[in-house]
Amino acid sequence: MGKLFLEHPGGRRLFACASCATVLTNKRSLVSTAFHGMSGNAYLFNKVVNVLHGDSRTTDMRTGRHIVRDVYCKRCQKYVGWTYEYAMSPDQRYKEGMFVLECYYIMQQNSTVKD
């Protein structure tokens, strides 16, 4: 298999995979800390890198019916959250294209790379 290429989102405050420490996003991409996943608290981000996408599925959530895809760390392939593809309710469409990362599967870290 070929070499694994990872992106770095920049920034000093980063969120990484708790399993292998691969950087997934930064604090500037954080939209909300008021989300919940299967494992508890979760954060909404507008940009996430270094993830693989699962198959689309329709699911009923607290805020209505959505089409989502689970997302997995690109390096270790562990589950980290999901992305919204489509919201059935017009007032929830702002989430489309955004990512929810579950706090149990991510960790915060400070960057050693200067912007």
Number of C-alpha atoms within 10 A of each C-alpha: 3 4 5 8 8 14 13 15 20 16 17 16 14 20 25 21 28 17 16 13 16 22 28 24 26 24 15 15 18 17 16 12 14 9 14 17 16 9 11 10 15 23 19 23 22 17 17 23 16 21 24 16 17 14 8 14 11 14 11 9 10 6 11 11 15 21 16 22 20 20 23 20 26 20 18 13 15 17 21 25 26 20 24 19 18 19 19 13 11 8 9 14 14 11 19 16 14 17 27 28 30 22 22 16 17 24 17 17 14 11 15 9 9 7 8
